[in-house]
Amino acid sequence: MEKSPEAFRTIREVADATDLPQHVLRFWETRFPQIRPLKRAGGRRYYRPDDVERVRLIRRLLYDEGYTIKGVQKLFKEQGAQALTGGTPLLGSPEAGPARGQEDPASDLRALTSSAGNAESPEMMAEKPTPHAPAPEAEVAVLRQALADIQHAARILSRARSSDG
């Protein structure tokens, strides 16, 4: 028998549903006060549907979009509950534009390529971004994944260079 969407979930059920180890969920509870499962006698946790959605959001931000824990905490602090609903674009996301103090993804890409020892071509340096209509959500998702892959590759390259020297 399957539970209703409004039913509370055990830590095992949440871990299975989000593809996360249980210890990660317990750790996130210490870092994100937005995750507050009920604790019964013996310390057994019961996650509300809102808690499960917050876990999914945090997982997406950390694992798919490349945020750090401090970065996600900052988003929650700046945006409050709106960042948790999924209805409002997150600051720094392509839909909302860059957050305060953040550069756009294109400048992140330029920084990654120049830090990897590749100088920009004169054509790239001369290009100026032009205002455009928002990209469809599918294209945004593909671009986010590509940026995350590039950032991951840059971290691996950086670690390899530091271990060689």
C-alpha positions in Angstrom: 0.0 0.0 0.0 1.4 3.4 -1.0 1.3 6.4 1.3 -0.6 9.5 0.4 1.5 12.6 -0.6 0.6 14.3 2.7 1.9 11.4 4.8 5.0 11.8 6.9 8.1 9.8 5.8 10.8 8.0 7.7 14.4 8.9 7.1 14.8 5.6 5.2 11.9 6.6 2.9 13.3 10.1 2.3 16.8 8.7 1.7 15.4 6.2 -0.9 13.3 8.8 -2.6 16.1 11.4 -2.9 18.9 8.9 -3.5 20.8 10.2 -0.5 22.4 8.3 2.4 20.7 8.7 5.7 23.8 10.2 7.3 23.7 13.0 4.8 20.1 13.8 5.7 21.1 13.9 9.4 24.1 16.2 8.6 21.9 18.5 6.5 19.6 18.9 9.5 22.5 20.4 11.3 23.3 22.8 8.5 19.8 23.8 7.3 17.3 24.8 9.9 14.7 24.7 7.1 14.7 20.8 7.5 12.9 20.0 10.7 11.6 16.5 10.9 9.5 15.5 13.9 11.4 13.4 16.3 9.5 10.8 18.3 10.6 8.8 21.4 13.9 7.1 20.6 14.9 9.8 18.2 13.0 8.4 15.2 12.5 11.0 12.5 9.4 11.7 10.6 9.7 14.1 7.6 6.8 16.3 6.6 6.1 16.7 2.9 7.6 20.2 3.0 10.8 18.8 4.6 11.1 16.3 1.7 10.7 19.1 -0.9 13.4 21.1 0.9 15.7 18.1 0.9 15.1 17.7 -2.9 15.8 21.4 -3.4 19.0 21.3 -1.4 20.1 18.2 -3.2 19.5 19.8 -6.6 21.3 23.0 -5.6 24.3 21.1 -4.2 24.6 18.2 -6.6 23.1 19.5 -9.9 23.8 23.2 -9.8 27.1 23.2 -8.0 26.3 25.3 -5.0 28.3 24.9 -1.8 26.5 24.4 1.5 27.4 28.1 2.4 26.0 29.2 -0.9 22.7 27.4 -0.3 22.5 28.8 3.2 23.1 32.3 1.7 20.3 31.7 -0.8 17.9 30.7 2.0 18.9 33.7 4.1 18.5 36.2 1.2 15.3 34.7 -0.2 13.6 33.1 2.8 10.8 30.8 2.2 10.4 31.9 -1.4 13.6 30.0 -2.2 12.1 26.9 -0.8 8.8 27.0 -2.7 10.3 26.6 -6.2 7.8 29.1 -7.5 10.2 32.0 -7.5 13.5 31.9 -9.5 16.5 31.6 -7.3 18.9 34.6 -7.2 21.7 33.9 -9.5 19.7 31.5 -11.7 19.4 32.4 -15.3 15.7 33.2 -14.9 16.4 35.8 -12.2 19.8 37.0 -13.4 23.0 37.1 -11.3 22.8 37.5 -7.6 24.5 40.4 -5.9 28.2 39.9 -6.1 27.9 37.1 -8.6 29.0 37.2 -12.2 27.1 35.7 -15.0 27.7 32.1 -16.2 29.5 33.4 -19.3 32.1 35.2 -17.1 32.4 32.0 -15.0 33.2 30.1 -18.2 35.7 32.7 -19.3 37.4 32.6 -15.8 37.5 28.8 -16.0 39.1 28.7 -19.5 41.6 31.4 -18.7 42.6 29.7 -15.4 43.2 26.5 -17.4 45.8 28.4 -19.4 43.7 29.0 -22.5 43.7 32.7 -23.6 40.6 34.0 -25.0 40.6 34.7 -28.7 40.3 38.3 -29.9 36.8 37.4 -31.3 35.6 36.3 -27.9 37.1 39.4 -26.2 35.3 41.7 -28.6 31.9 40.0 -28.2 29.6 42.0 -25.9 26.5 40.2 -24.5 23.3 41.5 -26.0 20.0 41.5 -24.2 17.7 38.7 -25.2 14.5 37.0 -24.3 14.7 34.3 -21.6 15.7 30.9 -22.8 13.2 28.1 -22.6 13.4 26.0 -19.4 14.8 23.0 -21.3 17.7 25.0 -22.7 18.4 26.5 -19.3 18.6 23.1 -17.8 21.0 21.9 -20.5 23.2 25.0 -20.0 23.2 24.6 -16.2 24.3 21.0 -16.6 27.1 22.0 -19.0 28.3 24.7 -16.7 28.3 22.2 -13.8 30.3 19.7 -15.9 32.8 22.3 -16.9 33.2 23.5 -13.3 33.7 19.9 -12.1 36.3 19.3 -14.8 38.1 22.4 -13.8 38.2 21.2 -10.1 39.6 17.9 -11.2 42.2 19.6 -13.4 43.2 21.9 -10.6 43.6 19.0 -8.1 45.7 17.1 -10.7 47.9 20.1 -11.2 48.4 20.7 -7.5 49.2 17.0 -6.8 51.8 16.9 -9.7 53.7 20.0 -8.4 
